[in-house]
């Protein structure tokens, strides 16, 4: 007597050596002897031999169509022998019954196991979903293989180009794009960033590091969200001054300015004016949220990322020809720069000039006033004396250092920038 049984989730066949009602001593087709419970026996048969049954049943199982088996199986729970009878149209031989058992176990999407040798067909909706998932995984695998081939040939697939920020700076290792990139990198024994660079995805080291900074500091991008119109500043008195700013040639956000006015007693009234957009930004407004989120303008050579939108900057910058609101410190100073008194006001400050650093050197070219002195020379020298007096009062040590100046031109190449005091990009 031979038996077909289930052991550790696998179907096996063997010859019965001893039958003790509740358990059996079995010699498996492999020659190994086993002790199994009687409940594990699925089928008893006289022929063929266990090894022949295994071989014949597995071969026949490969010919059985799981779709057809699913269609002819009952809606209720059933045993594999019952389905074999329905499928073959007669009482199945042992190899036929075992073949159906193998086929059912190999198709878990079609049939749910409900016990030893018993199954239930999957509901139609569940089966369709499972088959769609298998088909999707197949397509995904084919797509990944195609992308990997391109990457190994140092070609960047367009689908990966659209995902470069994610691949370079915050990889999602569950995506197909990353899996293809990682697989290609492993095959070429290189890291993903180096492989993307070899595929031409990184124009320069500057672009890589700059965009990495943007991804960390501005994960939502540098564009401003909708914030409405520029708020109106409150009505403020206009100061009786002629103010000017001092900045480098690339500055567009002018946030501080100076004014110098001679008083009847021979002293000077020096004004230090700070742009005050906060006077018009109400708490909780969209513009307030933007400012609180960014906190500051990001400065770097040759470019910047502003704290406020351009329209708001234009409304409050201390640009010549306007009288924007400002927080002003007015200091009364003696001709030698010694401070006499000071007060703070909030007012509108008429800005008459925006001076550039590279254009004011001539104001200090002559030790004494001269006809060739440029405009604002007297005011600049008065500010210089005031600065020296403040420096001496706080005990600052003179430390003369050469101040180098350069301009970054992102449109120039390194070769074009040579010798011009400009720094180009590689």
C-alpha positions as CSV (number, residue, x, y, z in Angstrom):
1,X,0.0,0.0,0.0
2,X,1.2,3.5,-0.9
3,X,0.0,6.8,0.4
4,X,0.1,10.4,-0.9
5,X,0.4,12.8,2.0
6,X,1.3,16.3,3.1
7,X,4.4,17.0,5.2
8,X,5.6,20.5,6.1
9,X,3.5,22.0,3.4
10,X,4.8,19.7,0.7
11,X,3.1,16.8,-1.1
12,X,5.0,13.5,-0.9
13,X,4.4,9.9,-1.7
14,X,5.6,6.8,0.1
15,X,5.2,3.1,0.9
16,X,3.4,2.1,4.1
17,X,5.6,0.0,6.4
18,X,3.3,0.0,9.4
19,X,-0.3,1.3,10.0
20,X,-1.1,2.0,13.6
21,X,-4.5,3.6,12.9
22,X,-3.6,7.1,14.2
23,X,-0.1,7.1,12.7
24,X,1.9,5.4,9.9
25,X,5.5,4.4,9.3
26,X,6.3,5.5,5.8
27,X,9.3,5.0,3.5
28,X,9.3,7.9,1.2
29,X,10.2,7.8,-2.5
30,X,13.6,9.2,-1.5
31,X,14.2,6.2,0.8
32,X,13.8,8.2,4.0
33,X,11.6,6.7,6.7
34,X,9.0,8.9,8.3
35,X,6.3,8.7,10.9
36,X,3.2,10.6,9.9
37,X,-0.2,11.1,11.4
38,X,-3.1,9.3,9.7
39,X,-4.8,12.7,9.2
40,X,-1.9,13.8,6.9
41,X,-2.8,11.1,4.4
42,X,-4.6,12.5,1.4
43,X,-4.8,9.5,-0.9
44,X,-4.1,5.7,-0.6
45,X,-3.2,3.8,-3.8
46,X,-1.8,0.5,-4.9
47,X,-0.1,1.6,-8.1
48,X,2.0,3.1,-9.5
49,X,5.1,3.3,-7.3
50,X,5.5,6.5,-5.1
51,X,8.4,7.7,-7.3
52,X,6.4,7.1,-10.5
53,X,3.3,8.9,-9.0
54,X,5.4,11.9,-8.1
55,X,6.9,12.1,-11.6
56,X,3.7,11.5,-13.5
57,X,1.6,13.8,-11.3
58,X,4.0,16.7,-11.5
59,X,4.2,16.4,-15.3
60,X,0.4,16.2,-15.7
61,X,0.0,19.2,-13.3
62,X,2.0,21.3,-15.6
63,X,-0.5,20.7,-18.3
64,X,-3.5,21.7,-16.3
65,X,-4.8,25.2,-16.9
66,X,-5.5,27.0,-13.6
67,X,-8.1,29.2,-15.3
68,X,-10.1,26.2,-16.5
69,X,-9.7,24.5,-13.1
70,X,-11.1,27.7,-11.5
71,X,-14.1,27.8,-13.9
72,X,-15.1,24.2,-13.3
73,X,-14.5,24.2,-9.5
74,X,-17.6,24.7,-7.2
75,X,-18.2,27.9,-5.3
76,X,-18.2,26.0,-2.0
77,X,-15.3,24.4,-0.3
78,X,-14.1,21.2,-2.1
79,X,-11.5,18.4,-1.9
80,X,-8.9,17.9,-4.7
81,X,-10.2,14.4,-5.4
82,X,-13.7,15.8,-6.1
83,X,-12.3,18.4,-8.5
84,X,-10.2,15.7,-10.2
85,X,-13.4,13.7,-10.8
86,X,-15.1,16.7,-12.3
87,X,-12.1,17.6,-14.4
88,X,-11.4,14.2,-15.9
89,X,-15.0,13.0,-16.0
90,X,-14.3,9.7,-14.2
91,X,-13.0,8.4,-10.9
92,X,-9.4,9.7,-11.1
93,X,-6.4,7.4,-11.0
94,X,-3.9,8.2,-8.2
95,X,-1.6,10.2,-10.6
96,X,-4.6,12.2,-11.9
97,X,-5.8,13.1,-8.4
98,X,-2.3,14.0,-7.2
99,X,-1.8,16.1,-10.4
100,X,-4.9,18.2,-9.4
101,X,-3.5,18.6,-5.9
102,X,-0.2,19.8,-7.2
103,X,-2.0,22.2,-9.6
104,X,-4.2,23.7,-6.8
105,X,-1.2,24.2,-4.5
106,X,0.7,26.0,-7.3
107,X,-2.1,28.5,-8.0
108,X,-2.7,30.3,-4.7
109,X,-4.2,33.3,-6.6
110,X,-7.0,31.0,-7.9
111,X,-7.5,28.7,-4.9
112,X,-7.4,29.4,-1.2
113,X,-6.3,26.5,1.0
114,X,-8.9,25.6,3.6
115,X,-7.4,22.4,5.2
116,X,-5.6,19.2,4.3
117,X,-6.4,18.7,0.7
118,X,-9.3,21.1,0.7
119,X,-9.7,24.4,-1.2
120,X,-12.0,27.2,-2.1
121,X,-12.0,29.1,-5.3
122,X,-11.0,32.8,-5.1
123,X,-13.8,35.4,-5.6
124,X,-13.8,36.8,-9.1
125,X,-12.9,40.4,-8.0
126,X,-10.0,39.1,-5.9
127,X,-8.7,36.9,-8.8
128,X,-8.8,39.8,-11.2
129,X,-6.9,42.0,-8.8
130,X,-4.3,39.4,-8.2
131,X,-3.8,38.7,-11.9
132,X,-3.5,42.5,-12.6
133,X,-0.9,42.7,-9.8
134,X,1.1,39.9,-11.4
135,X,0.9,41.6,-14.8
136,X,1.9,44.9,-13.4
137,X,4.9,43.4,-11.7
138,X,5.9,41.8,-15.0
139,X,5.7,45.1,-16.8
140,X,7.6,46.8,-14.0
141,X,10.4,44.2,-14.3
142,X,10.6,44.7,-18.0
143,X,10.8,48.4,-17.6
144,X,13.4,48.2,-14.9
145,X,15.5,45.9,-17.1
146,X,15.3,48.4,-20.0
147,X,16.3,51.3,-17.8
148,X,19.2,49.3,-16.4
149,X,20.4,48.5,-19.9
150,X,20.4,52.3,-20.7
151,X,22.2,53.2,-17.6
152,X,24.8,50.6,-18.1
153,X,25.4,52.1,-21.5
154,X,25.8,55.5,-19.9
155,X,22.4,56.7,-21.3
156,X,19.9,58.5,-19.0
157,X,16.3,57.4,-19.6
158,X,13.9,60.3,-19.8
159,X,11.8,58.8,-17.0
160,X,14.8,59.0,-14.7
161,X,15.6,62.6,-15.8
162,X,12.2,63.7,-14.4
163,X,13.1,62.1,-11.1
164,X,16.6,63.4,-10.7
165,X,15.9,65.5,-7.5
166,X,14.6,62.4,-5.8
167,X,17.4,60.1,-7.1
168,X,20.2,62.6,-6.2
169,X,19.1,64.0,-2.9
170,X,16.3,62.0,-1.3
171,X,16.2,58.6,-2.9
172,X,13.0,56.6,-2.5
173,X,14.4,53.1,-2.6
174,X,10.9,51.6,-3.3
175,X,10.6,53.3,-6.7
176,X,11.4,51.5,-9.9
177,X,13.7,54.3,-11.0
178,X,15.9,53.9,-7.9
179,X,15.9,50.1,-8.2
180,X,17.1,50.3,-11.8
181,X,19.7,52.9,-10.9
182,X,21.0,50.9,-7.9
183,X,21.1,47.7,-10.0
184,X,23.1,49.4,-12.8
185,X,25.5,50.9,-10.3
186,X,26.0,47.5,-8.6
187,X,26.7,45.9,-12.0
188,X,29.2,48.7,-12.9
189,X,30.6,48.8,-9.4
190,X,30.0,52.5,-9.0
191,X,27.7,54.6,-6.8
192,X,24.4,56.0,-8.1
193,X,25.5,59.7,-8.1
194,X,28.7,58.9,-10.0
195,X,26.7,56.9,-12.5
196,X,24.2,59.7,-13.0
197,X,27.1,62.1,-13.6
198,X,28.6,59.7,-16.2
199,X,25.2,59.8,-17.9
200,X,25.3,63.6,-18.2
201,X,22.6,64.2,-15.5
202,X,24.8,66.6,-13.5
203,X,26.1,69.6,-15.5
204,X,28.6,70.6,-12.9
205,X,29.7,70.1,-9.3
206,X,28.2,73.5,-8.5
207,X,24.8,72.5,-9.8
208,X,24.9,69.3,-7.8
209,X,25.7,71.0,-4.5
210,X,23.5,74.0,-5.1
211,X,20.5,71.9,-5.9
212,X,21.3,69.7,-2.9
213,X,21.1,72.9,-0.7
214,X,17.8,73.8,-2.3
215,X,16.4,70.3,-1.7
216,X,17.3,70.6,2.0
217,X,16.5,74.3,2.7
218,X,13.6,74.7,0.2
219,X,11.9,71.2,-0.2
220,X,8.8,72.9,-1.7
221,X,10.9,74.9,-4.1
222,X,11.9,78.6,-4.1
223,X,8.8,79.9,-5.7
224,X,6.5,81.9,-3.5
225,X,2.9,80.7,-2.8
226,X,0.0,83.0,-3.6
227,X,0.1,85.9,-1.1
228,X,-2.1,88.7,-2.5
229,X,-1.3,92.3,-3.1
230,X,1.4,94.4,-1.6
231,X,0.1,95.8,1.7
232,X,-0.1,99.5,2.1
233,X,2.3,101.1,4.6
234,X,0.8,103.3,7.3
235,X,0.8,107.1,7.0
236,X,4.1,108.4,8.3
237,X,5.8,111.8,8.4
238,X,8.4,112.4,5.8
239,X,11.9,113.1,7.2
240,X,13.6,116.3,6.1
241,X,16.7,114.5,4.9
242,X,18.4,113.5,1.6
243,X,19.4,109.9,2.2
244,X,21.7,107.6,0.2
245,X,22.7,103.9,0.4
246,X,26.1,102.3,0.0
247,X,26.1,98.7,-1.5
248,X,27.9,96.6,-4.0
249,X,27.0,96.7,-7.7
250,X,24.8,93.6,-7.6
251,X,22.6,94.6,-4.6
252,X,18.9,95.0,-5.4
253,X,17.4,94.6,-1.9
254,X,18.6,97.9,-0.4
255,X,17.7,97.7,3.3
256,X,19.8,100.4,4.8
257,X,20.7,104.0,4.0
258,X,22.4,107.1,5.6
259,X,21.8,110.8,5.7
260,X,24.0,113.6,6.9
261,X,22.7,117.1,7.7
262,X,24.7,120.0,9.2
263,X,23.0,121.6,12.2
264,X,23.1,125.4,13.0
265,X,25.4,124.7,16.0
266,X,28.0,123.2,13.7
267,X,27.2,119.6,14.6
268,X,25.9,117.0,12.2
269,X,22.7,115.0,12.3
270,X,23.5,111.5,11.0
271,X,20.6,109.3,10.1
272,X,20.8,105.5,9.9
273,X,17.7,104.3,8.1
274,X,16.6,100.6,8.0
275,X,13.9,99.5,5.6
276,X,10.8,98.5,7.6
277,X,8.4,96.2,5.6
278,X,7.1,94.9,8.9
279,X,5.2,98.1,9.3
280,X,2.8,97.0,6.6
281,X,2.8,93.2,7.1
282,X,0.0,92.2,9.4
283,X,0.3,89.2,11.8
284,X,-1.1,86.0,10.3
285,X,-1.2,87.3,6.8
286,X,0.2,85.3,3.8
287,X,3.1,87.6,3.5
288,X,3.8,87.2,7.3
289,X,3.8,83.5,6.9
290,X,6.3,83.7,4.0
291,X,8.6,85.9,6.1
292,X,8.4,83.7,9.1
293,X,9.1,80.6,7.1
294,X,12.2,82.0,5.3
295,X,13.4,84.3,8.1
296,X,16.2,85.8,5.9
297,X,17.4,86.3,2.3
298,X,19.9,83.6,1.3
299,X,23.1,85.3,0.0
300,X,25.7,83.7,-2.1
301,X,28.3,84.8,-4.7
302,X,26.5,86.0,-7.8
303,X,22.9,85.1,-6.7
304,X,20.5,85.1,-3.9
305,X,17.1,83.8,-2.8
306,X,15.0,86.6,-1.4
307,X,13.0,86.4,1.8
308,X,10.1,88.3,0.3
309,X,8.5,88.3,-3.2
310,X,9.9,90.8,-5.7
311,X,6.8,92.9,-5.5
312,X,7.1,93.3,-1.8
313,X,10.8,94.0,-2.0
314,X,10.2,96.7,-4.6
315,X,7.6,98.4,-2.4
316,X,9.9,98.7,0.6
317,X,13.5,98.7,-0.7
318,X,15.4,102.0,-0.2
319,X,15.7,102.7,-3.9
320,X,16.5,106.2,-5.2
321,X,13.5,108.3,-6.1
322,X,11.2,107.0,-3.4
323,X,10.4,107.8,0.2
324,X,9.8,104.3,1.7
325,X,9.0,103.7,5.4
326,X,12.0,103.1,7.6
327,X,13.1,102.8,11.2
328,X,15.6,105.7,11.6
329,X,18.2,106.3,14.3
330,X,19.2,110.0,14.3
331,X,22.5,110.8,16.0
332,X,23.8,114.3,16.8
333,X,27.6,114.2,16.3
334,X,30.3,116.8,16.8
335,X,32.7,117.6,13.8
336,X,35.3,115.2,15.3
337,X,32.7,112.3,15.3
338,X,31.9,112.3,19.1
339,X,28.3,111.4,19.8
340,X,26.2,114.0,21.6
341,X,22.6,112.7,21.5
342,X,20.4,110.2,19.6
343,X,16.8,109.4,19.1
344,X,14.8,106.8,17.1
345,X,11.8,107.5,14.8
346,X,9.6,105.7,12.3
347,X,9.2,107.8,9.2
348,X,9.4,108.0,5.5
349,X,12.9,108.6,4.2
350,X,13.5,110.3,0.8
351,X,16.2,108.3,-0.9
352,X,18.1,110.4,-3.5
353,X,21.0,108.1,-4.4
354,X,22.1,104.5,-4.3
355,X,25.9,104.6,-4.2
356,X,28.0,101.6,-5.2
357,X,31.2,100.6,-3.3
358,X,33.3,100.6,-6.4
359,X,32.4,104.3,-7.1
360,X,33.1,105.9,-3.7
361,X,36.8,105.3,-3.5
362,X,37.5,108.7,-5.0
363,X,35.8,110.4,-2.1
364,X,38.8,109.5,0.1
365,X,41.5,110.1,-2.5
366,X,42.3,113.6,-1.3
367,X,43.3,114.5,2.3
368,X,41.6,117.9,1.9
369,X,38.4,118.9,0.1
370,X,39.2,119.4,-3.6
371,X,37.1,120.4,-6.7
372,X,37.6,117.0,-8.2
373,X,35.9,115.3,-5.2
374,X,32.8,113.3,-6.3
375,X,29.3,114.0,-5.0
376,X,28.6,112.9,-1.4
377,X,32.3,113.3,-0.5
378,X,31.5,115.5,2.5
379,X,28.8,113.2,3.8
380,X,31.0,110.1,3.4
381,X,33.9,111.6,5.2
382,X,31.6,112.7,8.1
383,X,30.3,109.1,8.3
384,X,34.0,107.9,8.4
385,X,34.8,110.2,11.3
386,X,31.8,109.0,13.2
387,X,32.7,105.4,12.6
388,X,36.3,106.0,13.8
389,X,35.0,107.7,16.9
390,X,32.7,104.8,17.7
391,X,35.5,102.3,17.0
392,X,37.8,104.1,19.4
393,X,35.1,104.4,22.1
394,X,34.6,100.6,22.2
395,X,38.4,100.0,22.1
396,X,38.6,98.2,18.8
397,X,42.1,97.5,17.6
398,X,43.1,98.7,14.2
399,X,43.6,95.7,12.0
400,X,44.3,96.6,8.4
401,X,43.5,93.8,6.0
402,X,43.3,93.8,2.3
403,X,39.7,93.4,1.2
404,X,39.4,91.5,-2.1
405,X,36.6,92.1,-4.5
406,X,35.3,89.9,-7.2
407,X,32.2,89.4,-9.3
408,X,30.6,86.0,-10.1
409,X,29.3,85.7,-13.6
410,X,27.3,82.5,-14.0
411,X,27.0,83.0,-17.8
412,X,30.8,83.2,-18.4
413,X,33.0,80.2,-18.8
414,X,36.2,79.8,-16.8
415,X,38.2,80.7,-19.9
416,X,36.2,83.9,-20.6
417,X,36.6,85.0,-17.0
418,X,40.4,84.9,-16.9
419,X,42.0,88.2,-16.2
420,X,38.8,90.1,-15.8
421,X,38.3,90.0,-12.1
422,X,35.3,87.7,-12.8
423,X,34.7,84.1,-11.7
424,X,33.1,81.9,-14.3
425,X,31.8,78.4,-14.0
426,X,33.6,75.2,-15.0
